[in-house]
Amino acid sequence: MSLKIELVSSETELYRLAEDVGERNDLAKKEPKKTRELLQTLNKWVKETGRK
């Protein structure tokens, strides 16, 4: 699964890249729990590493 964040628009997108390499089927609205979980993991990693 891949989480994609558009920094300009602040939109979050979620894709299963193994099945959707072209990123055509955004699952963020269908799987909000997984989207939040991955976003929280990303935010934690950014905070811990100082990455932007």
Beta strands, then each sheet from edge to edge (+ up, - down):
strand 1: 2-6
strand 2: 11-15
sheet 1: 1+ 2-
end
